[in-house]
């Protein structure tokens, strides 16, 4: 696994894109994973505009170039039953402008055949902008596990890949052994955080979006996760900490603690 880490926007959701890039540079990250637009479900996220030739978009690209920070994953691309794929064009164009490695899909369409069709159509549209696609499985979505994410990718021709979030792997009942046994060519991305071995499913959504644990505070095997990922797999730190944010811990301090914690866990082989 490439030891260089990206800083996920969710780790410091109270930042604009330009502020996220600066925090990543200070924390020693090589890239960011960025929301293309503010999310209503993330009330801490400030308002910003990246679609079209906006000042924020130009400044984000300028700071990325100046600080040597890349863009790994662009969000949010959520596929539901009524989703019109062509509506994603402005977000995809912006992701391409910012040099994204891939765009991330979450699937909530309950109809399996339609879900596969929409995913295939999305992958084709993303490819027209020169972008790769990864699907992120999430126990509360309609692609709840690693196995089902792999099946969806295979069903659409294997042109896309899978984004494996360690938290979602654990909460879905998966294991490090499952990841190690998965087809390596389909595992395109990995996301680090820590958490308790078990948690009430009623708390899973809040945990995923707002309150994860720093490495060493939970039970996840971060070093084992790193070893199970393909050697050339890109990775990020997705580690929101609402408690630290609410306590007034500065953005750059939270970003550095998250990045350093994951790197230390990987290098030491500790949990």
C-alpha positions in Angstrom: 0.0 0.0 0.0 1.2 3.5 -0.8 1.9 5.2 2.6 0.9 8.6 1.3 -2.6 9.5 2.6 -5.3 11.8 1.4 -7.3 13.9 3.9 -11.0 13.3 3.4 -13.4 16.3 3.6 -15.4 14.4 6.2 -12.5 14.5 8.6 -12.8 18.3 8.7 -16.2 18.9 7.3 -16.2 22.4 8.6 -14.0 23.6 5.8 -14.4 25.1 2.3 -12.5 23.3 -0.5 -9.6 25.8 -0.2 -9.4 25.4 3.5 -9.4 21.7 3.2 -6.5 21.9 0.8 -4.5 24.0 3.2 -5.3 21.7 6.1 -4.1 18.7 4.0 -0.8 20.5 3.3 -0.2 21.3 6.9 -1.0 17.7 8.0 1.4 16.2 5.5 -1.3 14.6 3.3 -0.6 14.1 -0.4 -4.2 14.7 -1.6 -7.7 15.4 -0.5 -11.1 13.7 -1.0 -13.6 16.6 -1.7 -17.3 17.2 -1.7 -18.2 19.0 -4.9 -21.1 20.8 -3.1 -22.2 21.3 0.5 -24.3 18.6 2.0 -27.5 19.3 4.0 -26.8 16.2 6.2 -23.5 17.8 7.2 -24.6 21.0 9.0 -21.1 21.9 9.9 -20.1 22.2 6.3 -19.9 25.8 5.1 -21.5 27.1 1.9 -19.3 27.1 -1.2 -19.8 27.0 -5.0 -17.6 24.9 -7.3 -19.8 24.4 -10.4 -18.9 26.7 -13.2 -16.2 29.3 -13.3 -16.5 30.4 -9.7 -13.9 32.2 -7.5 -13.8 29.2 -5.0 -13.2 26.7 -7.9 -10.3 28.8 -9.3 -8.8 29.4 -5.9 -9.1 25.7 -5.0 -7.2 24.6 -8.1 -4.6 27.4 -7.6 -3.9 26.3 -4.0 -3.8 22.6 -5.0 -1.1 23.4 -7.6 0.8 25.7 -5.3 0.9 23.2 -2.4 1.3 20.0 -4.4 -2.0 18.6 -3.2 -4.0 16.3 -5.5 -7.6 15.2 -5.6 -8.3 11.5 -5.0 -12.0 11.1 -4.7 -14.8 13.5 -5.5 -18.2 13.3 -3.8 -21.2 13.1 -3.7 -22.7 10.9 -6.3 -25.7 9.1 -4.9 -27.8 6.9 -7.1 -31.5 6.4 -6.1 -34.5 5.2 -8.0 -35.4 8.7 -9.4 -31.9 9.8 -10.1 -31.3 11.3 -13.5 -27.7 10.5 -14.4 -27.2 13.5 -16.7 -27.8 15.9 -13.8 -24.3 14.9 -12.5 -22.6 16.5 -15.5 -21.7 19.8 -13.7 -20.2 17.9 -10.7 -18.3 15.6 -13.0 -16.9 18.5 -15.0 -15.7 20.1 -11.8 -14.1 16.9 -10.6 -12.3 16.6 -14.0 -11.2 20.3 -13.8 -9.7 19.6 -10.3 -7.9 16.5 -11.5 -9.8 13.8 -9.6 -8.5 10.3 -9.6 -12.0 8.9 -9.3 -15.6 9.8 -8.4 -17.4 7.9 -5.6 -20.8 6.3 -5.9 -23.3 5.3 -3.1 -26.3 3.3 -4.3 -29.7 3.5 -2.7 -31.9 2.2 -5.5 -33.9 -0.8 -4.2 -34.5 -2.3 -7.7 -31.4 -4.4 -8.5 -31.7 -4.3 -12.3 -32.3 -0.6 -12.4 -29.5 -0.1 -9.8 -27.0 -1.9 -12.1 -28.3 0.0 -15.2 -27.9 3.4 -13.5 -24.5 2.5 -12.2 -23.4 1.5 -15.7 -24.8 4.7 -17.1 -23.0 6.7 -14.5 -19.7 5.0 -15.1 -20.1 5.8 -18.8 -20.9 9.5 -18.2 -17.9 9.8 -15.8 -15.6 8.2 -18.3 -16.7 10.8 -20.9 -15.1 13.3 -18.6 -12.0 11.2 -18.2 -12.9 10.0 -14.7 -12.8 6.6 -13.1 -15.6 5.4 -10.8 -15.5 3.6 -7.5 -18.5 2.3 -5.6 -18.5 2.6 -1.8 -20.5 -0.1 0.0 -22.3 1.0 3.2 -24.4 -1.3 5.4 -27.3 1.2 5.3 -27.3 1.5 1.5 -28.5 -1.0 -1.2 -24.8 -2.1 -1.7 -24.2 -3.0 1.9 -21.1 -5.2 1.7 -17.8 -5.8 0.0 -19.2 -8.9 -1.8 -22.2 -7.0 -3.2 -19.9 -4.1 -4.3 -17.7 -6.5 -6.2 -20.8 -8.2 -7.8 -22.1 -4.8 -8.9 -18.7 -3.9 -10.5 -18.5 -7.2 -12.2 -22.1 -6.9 -13.5 -21.2 -3.6 -15.2 -18.1 -5.0 -16.9 -15.5 -4.4 -14.3 -14.5 -1.0 -15.6 -15.2 0.6 -12.2 -13.7 -0.4 -8.8 -14.5 -0.7 -5.1 -13.8 1.9 -2.4 -13.3 0.0 0.9 -14.0 2.0 4.0 -12.6 0.1 7.0 -15.5 1.2 9.1 -18.1 -0.1 6.6 -16.1 -3.3 6.2 -16.4 -4.0 9.9 -20.0 -2.8 10.4 -21.1 -5.0 7.4 -19.8 -8.1 9.1 -16.8 -8.3 6.8 -13.2 -8.9 7.8 -9.6 -8.1 6.8 -9.4 -11.7 5.5 -12.4 -11.0 3.1 -10.6 -8.0 1.8 -7.3 -9.9 1.3 -9.2 -12.5 -0.6 -11.0 -10.1 -2.9 -9.9 -9.6 -6.6 -7.1 -7.1 -6.2 -7.7 -5.5 -9.5 -11.2 -4.4 -8.3 -10.0 -2.8 -5.1 -9.2 0.8 -6.1 -9.4 2.7 -2.9 -9.2 2.4 0.9 -10.3 4.6 3.8 -9.0 4.5 7.4 -10.6 5.2 10.7 -11.1 3.3 14.0 -14.1 2.3 16.0 -15.4 -0.1 18.7 -15.8 -3.7 17.8 -19.6 -3.5 18.0 -22.0 -0.6 18.0 -25.8 -0.4 18.0 -27.0 -0.2 14.3 -29.1 2.8 15.3 -25.8 4.7 15.8 -24.1 3.6 12.5 -25.2 6.6 10.4 -24.0 9.1 13.0 -20.8 7.2 13.5 -20.0 7.2 9.8 -20.8 10.8 9.2 -19.9 12.5 12.5 -18.0 10.6 15.1 -15.3 8.0 14.5 -12.4 7.1 16.7 -8.7 8.0 16.3 -6.4 5.0 15.7 -5.8 3.2 18.9 -9.0 4.3 20.5 -11.0 1.4 19.0 -10.7 -2.2 18.0 -10.0 -2.0 14.2 -6.8 -3.5 12.8 -5.5 -0.6 10.7 -2.2 -2.2 10.0 -3.9 -5.4 8.8 -6.2 -3.3 6.6 -3.2 -1.6 5.1 -1.5 -5.0 4.3 -4.7 -6.4 2.8 -5.1 -3.6 0.3 -3.4 -3.9 -3.1 0.2 -2.5 -3.0 -0.7 0.3 -5.4 -4.0 1.2 -3.8 -4.6 4.9 -2.9 -5.9 5.6 0.6 -7.3 8.4 2.7 -8.2 9.2 6.3 -12.0 9.6 6.8 -12.2 10.3 10.4 -14.9 12.9 11.5 -14.7 13.8 15.2 -17.7 15.9 16.1 -16.6 15.8 19.8 -13.3 17.5 19.0 -15.0 20.0 16.6 -17.6 20.9 19.2 -14.8 21.4 21.8 -13.1 24.0 19.5 -10.1 22.0 18.4 -8.8 23.9 15.3 -9.1 22.4 11.8 -5.4 21.9 11.2 -4.9 20.3 14.6 -7.7 17.8 13.9 -6.4 17.0 10.4 -2.8 16.4 11.7 -4.0 14.2 14.5 -6.0 12.1 12.1 -3.2 11.7 9.5 -0.5 11.1 12.1 -2.6 8.6 14.0 -3.2 6.5 10.9 0.4 6.6 9.7 1.7 5.6 13.2 -0.8 2.7 13.3 0.3 1.5 9.9 4.0 1.8 10.6 4.0 0.4 14.1 1.7 -2.5 13.2 -0.4 -1.7 16.2 -4.2 -1.5 16.5 
